[in-house]
Amino acid sequence: MAKWELLYTRLRKGYIPSVTKSRTEIITKFLGDFKRFGMTERDLVNKTPKELSMILLQLCHEKLYAVPYQLLTFNLKYFDAPRFVHKGPTSSIAELSAFHPESQRMFQRLVLPTNRTVSTDTTSAEADITSIPLAHIEKFGVPFSKVWIDFLRWINELPEPQPTVNHESLDGKGTFGYLPSLEKDGSAGQKVMLQRPITANKHLLNNKGNGDGDNEAEASHELGNIFRSRNQKILLISHGGKLADVSMLKWECRKADLTMPKQITFGDSYGVIKERHRRRPVTQNKLPAGDWSVKSLSMWMSLPEYENVPYSQALTDAINTWEVLEETLRRYGVEHLTAKQQLGEIFYKSAFDTVTQAGAIKN
């Protein structure tokens, strides 16, 4: 595997081989994979050195890091700033929302407070504290155990993750990870995001579920077995929620005897975005605002603003998290690799190393 890793490392750093060398590398090392994606040697004709280096980069990525996984962004809102003491958290979850960029499907639920003594002061400036009236949450919210079961079922029903390398990506037409909002004026993307996905998912908002009366713990374990049998990796990314959001979800699951599938990996976009911005080329624009919030980053990168969904704050933030993360990786990440490809390398490197080592032993 060393020959692929060395070539891949050089290509990621901007190395562009000559036309002859690129064609030779593709034909001698990757011809079988190249044809498997529906490409032929004729497709290499009239390609520029940069186009051929892009094809090589994609083929090396497929060889080293092609482990399919579901990619989602999520966001939690709380009744009060979450603090953890020896008895547990002092607040509880008010809303759980998630966004699946590949299909643009969304999930949103209001959560009944598990601790009735939590503060419901909506004048706080804390970004993670909900401003949704408590009366509305009590009317339309459901217990966390029901929300978690619905969330796992929603993930289980998502379309199978598409391969990160395919005919389109080899031909320079791969688009996953690049939302329509990246057009120059942003208006087309804004129209799509506001009218199609959110309108199509209004049935999810303020929905108490189907009321089937399932035993949540039993249903959770059954879903855990399904995830285990499918062995499908799931990456859940939030912005700045590495400690609070993940700890709160695990606490609520443990308290209700609910299963947290081991296939789920939690990621934090905050660190990824901050590192990429600090490594970007020096420009006249200063770094984003000191808080590095999704809203500040979105404004700094001139991304289109979206209207809030009525009685939902977390859903808009989940969508914006993906847009800010994707745009950062597009601008300051590895050229010719989509956001999903780059995130796979960041959060699943150990899994990829296991796969490549097994392949090396097999070969």
Number of C-alpha atoms within 10 A of each C-alpha: 13 9 9 17 15 11 15 20 13 13 20 18 10 13 14 18 17 14 19 10 14 21 23 13 15 21 16 10 16 18 17 13 15 21 12 12 14 12 17 14 12 7 12 18 11 10 13 12 17 16 19 25 25 24 23 26 24 25 25 24 21 17 21 21 22 20 19 17 21 21 20 24 28 27 26 27 27 25 24 21 20 20 12 13 8 5 6 13 17 16 23 26 25 28 29 25 23 27 26 21 20 19 13 15 17 24 21 26 30 29 25 21 22 14 13 10 9 15 14 18 13 15 9 13 9 11 13 19 24 27 20 19 12 18 9 12 19 14 12 16 23 21 17 25 20 22 22 22 22 21 18 18 14 14 17 16 9 13 12 13 16 12 12 22 21 19 15 12 20 23 16 13 10 17 12 16 20 18 19 16 20 19 13 11 12 15 15 14 17 21 15 14 18 15 10 12 15 19 11 12 14 14 10 14 19 19 14 18 14 8 7 6 8 12 11 20 17 14 18 25 17 13 19 19 14 14 20 14 9 11 12 18 21 20 20 21 26 24 27 17 20 16 9 15 21 16 15 21 18 14 15 19 18 12 11 13 15 21 22 17 18 12 16 15 14 19 22 18 24 19 14 17 21 14 12 16 18 11 10 13 9 10 7 6 7 8 15 16 12 8 9 17 16 22 17 15 23 20 14 15 12 13 22 19 15 14 9 13 15 9 17 21 23 27 28 20 25 26 24 23 26 26 24 24 24 23 22 20 23 19 12 16 21 16 16 19 22 22 22 21 23 18 21 21 17 12 15 16 14 11 15 18 13 11 16 19 14 11 13 11 8 7 7
